[in-house]
Amino acid sequence: MLYKQNLPLGALLILLSELMFASMGATVKTVTAELPSEMAVFMRSLFGLIVLMPLVWSRGLANLQTRVAPLHLLRAAAGVSAMYCFFYALANLPLAEGMLLKMTAPLFMPLIAWLWLSESLRRGVVLAIGLGFAGVILVLDPTGEFNRIALVGLLGGLLAAQAKVTVRRLGRTESSLRVVFYFTLFCTLISLVPALWSWQAPDLLQWSLLILMGVLGTLGQLLMTRGYAIAAASSVSPFTYFSVVFGAIYGYLFWDETLSLHFVIGALMIALAGMLALGSKRLSGAPLVNQSVKS
C-alpha cells in the first residue's frame, strides 16, 4: 500500500474535494448557459492539465512511469464519459439535482464488483441498492413530466462508479499525482474532437470561468484521490454527499432554486443506501469495492 491509512485526514480531504466539485458544478452551470458542454468538458481537462504541469515538472517526469497504463485509460474513458453526462445534467437541471445524480455511483459499485471482480452480492447490499433506486425514482418525480435529462445524469453515475472503482485499484501502486495526471491527459485527448465539432469563441468572462472550472476540478481530483488512498470508502462515503448540500446552497444563492419534498426524501434514501451498500460489504468481511479498486 502506497499511503499510510489516516481516517480523519481522509474524511477531511473527501469533504474538501466535494466542495471543489460543487464549486466546479456551479461554474459549469454558469458557463454552459452560453457555451456547449463539449467545450466545457475539454476545457476542464485542458486547464486542469496546465495547472498540473508545474507540479509534475517539479517532481520529475520519471515519476510518471507506470506499469498500469490500461487501467489509467479505462479510468479516463469512464470518467470523461461520466463528465459529459454530468455537465449536460448540470446545464439543464437544478444544481442540487445534478450533483445528487452524480452521487448515485455507490449504488452501482457493488454491481460492477459483482460483474468485474466476481464478488458476491449479499442480501444487505441488494436491499440497499433497491432502497437507493427507489430514492432515484422519487428524485425523477414520476408523477410529473418524464425527465430524460435526469436519466442522462443517472447514466453519469454508472460511469462514475466504474471510474471510482478503478481509482482505488490504481491507489495500490500509483501516487495521487500520477493518477490525476493520466486521467487529465487522457480526458483532454479524448474530449478534443467533440470540442472541435462544437467550438465557439469564448469571451473574456467565459475564458475566466473555463479556467476556474479547470482549477477547481483538478483540486477536487487531487483531494479525492489522496482521500480514498488513505481511508476506506466505507468510512468516508457519507462525506461525499456534502456535494449535494453545497450544490443546494449555490443553487439557492445564485439561481433561486428550491428543493421539493420528494427530492429531499429521495436524496436521503440514496445517501442511506450508498452507505448501507458499502457498510454491508465491510460487515461481511468481503473486500470492499473501493478498497479493492476506487467522480
N, C-alpha and C positions, 0 to 999 in steps of 0.2 A: 504494500500500500504506500502510495507516494506521500500522502499527508497524514500527520497525526490527527486523530479524531478529537474534536472540540465542539460539543453540542451547543453551549451558549453562543460562541462566536459564529457557528454555522447558522443558528437561528437568526442572529442579527444580520448576517450577510444576506440571507434569503429575504428578510424584511426590507432591507435597503434595496436589493435588486428589484423587488416588486414595486417599490416607489419609483425607481428609474423606469421600469416598464410602463407603469401607469402614466408617468410624465411623458414618455415617448408616445403612448397611445393618444394623449391629449394633443400632442404636436402633430401626429399623423392625421387625426380627425380635422385639425385646422388646415393643414396643407393640402389634403386630398379633397377639400371642398372646391379647389380650383385646378389641381393637377391630378393626372391619372395615378392610380395606386401602383401601377407597374413602375412608374418613375420613383415613387416613394420607396418601394422595396429595393430598387437598385441603389438609390442614393443613401439609404440607411446602411447598406452593406459597404458601399464605396467609401463614404466618410468614416465609417467605423474602421475600415482598413487603414485609412490615412491616420486616424487617431492612434492606432496600434503600432504603426511602423517605428516611431521613435523608441517605444518601449522594446520592440523586437530587436531593433538595431543595438540598443544599449546592452541587451542580454547576450547578443551574439547570434548570428544566423545558424551556428552549429546546433543551437538549442531547438531548432525547428525540425531536426531529423526525427523521423518517425517510422515505425515498422507496421503501423496500422492505418495506412492511408485509405484503404477501402472503407474502414469504419468512419473516418473523418468525412469521406464523400457521402456515405449513407446518411450521416447525421445532417450534413449540409443540404442534401436533396430533400429530406423530410422537413427540415427546418425552414428552408426558403419557400416550400410549398405551403407550409402552415402560415408563413408570413403573408403570402398572397391572400389566403383566406381571411386571416386576422385583419389585415389592413382594409380589405373590402368591407368586412363587417363593421369595423370602426367608422368607416366613412358613411355608412348607411344606417347604423343603429345607435341608440343611446350609448354613451361611453361605458357605463357600468355593465350593460348587457353584453357589449362586445368583449369586455375584459372577462366576464363570467364564462362565456362560451369557450374562451381560451383555457379556462381553468377546468374544463371537463377532461383534460388529459389524464388525471389519475384514474378515471373510470375505465379508460381504455388500456391502461398499462398492464393490469393483470391478464387481460385478454391477449395482449401482444406477447407477454411472457409465456402464456399457455401455448400459443401457436409457434413462437420463435424458439423458446427455451425449453419447451416441453414441461413446464412447471404445472403442477396440479392446481385446479380451481376448487378451493374449499367452499363449503356451503355459505360460510360467513362472507366470503368475497363475492359470491354470486348474489347474495341478498343485498350487499352494499351496492353492487353495480345496478341492480334493479331499482333500489331507492334513488340512486343518482339519476338514472334515466327518467324516473318519474318526476324528479325535480326539473330535468330538462324540458319535459312536456309542459310543466307549469310555466317555465320561462318562455317557451314558444307560444304560450297562450292559445290553446286550440279552440277556445270559444270566440276568438277574434279572427282577423284575416290571417290566412296561412302565410307564414313568414319564411320564404325561401332564402332570404338573406341570412337569417339565423341558422339555417341548415348549412350554409357555407361556413359560418363561424364554428359550427359543430364539427364539420369535416376538418377544420383547422385544429381543433382539439385532438382529433385522432392522429393527425400528422405530427402534432407537437409531442404526443405521447411516444411515438416512435423515436423522435429526436431525443427526448429526455432519457429514454431507456438506453440509447446509445451513449449519451454523455457519461452516465455512471460507469459503463464499461471502460470508456476512454480514461476515466479518472483513476483507474488502476495503475496505469503506466505513464499517462500523459500529464504534463503540467497544465494549469488553467490557461496560461498564456498560449500554449501550443494549441489547445482545444479551441479557444476563441479565434486564434489567428486563422486556422484552417477552415473553420466554419465561415468566417467573414470572407476569406479569399474565395472559397468555392461558391458562396452565395453571390458574390459580386460577379463572378464569371457566368453563373447560371442565369442571373437576372438581367444581364446586359442586353441580350437580344430582345426580350419583351419591352425593355425600356426604350430601345431604339425605335421599335414599331410605333410606340405611343408618345414619342418625345414632344414636349412643349417647352419653350424657352422660359425659365423661371425669372421673376423679377427679383430685386434685391431682398425684399422681405421673405419671399419664398426660398431663396438661397439660404438665408439665415435660419429659417425653420428646418430646412433639409439638413443643414449642418448640425443643428441642435439635436435633431432626431437621431442622427448617426452617433453623436457623442453619448446621448442618454442610453441608446440601445447597446452600445459597446460596454459602457459601465455596468449596465444591468447584466450582460452576459458574463463579464469578468466576476462580478459579485456572486451570481448564481452558480457558476462553475466551481468557484472555490468553496462556496457554502455546501454544495452537495458532495464535494470531495472530502470534506472534513466532518460531515454529520449525516446520519442515515435519514433518508427521505421520510420514513415513518415517524420520526421525531420532529422534523421541522416542517412537514407538509402543511400544518394549519396556518403557518405564516404566509404561504403562497396566496391565500385567499384575501390578504390585505390589499392586493391589487384591485379587487372589486370595490373595496371601501375607498381607496384612493381615487379610483375611476368615478365613483358616485360623487365624491366631493368635487372633483374637477368638472363633472357634468353639470352639477348644480350651480357652481360658481360661474362657469363660462357659457353654458348653453341652456340654463334654466331647466335642466332635466330633473324629473322626479321619478321615484320608484313606486311601482304598483305593488299591491299586497301579494298578488300571485308571484311576482318576481322575487320579492323578499323571501317568501316561503320556499320557492324553488331553489333560490340561491343557498339557503340554509340546508336544504336537503342534499344539494350537490356537494357542498362543503363537508357535511357529515359523512356522506357516502365515500368521498375521497379518503377521508381519514380512517373510516372503518375498513376500507379495502386494504390500505397499507398496514393498518394495525392488525388485521386478521392474519396477514402473511407473517408478521412478526411473532404473534402468539402461537402460530402453528409450528414455528421452528424452521419453516422453509425459508430459503433465501429470498429476501425482498427483491422485487424487480429492480428498484433503484439501486440497491446495494450490489446487485449483480452487474448492472449495466448503465444509469441516467444521463419554454419556452418560449 
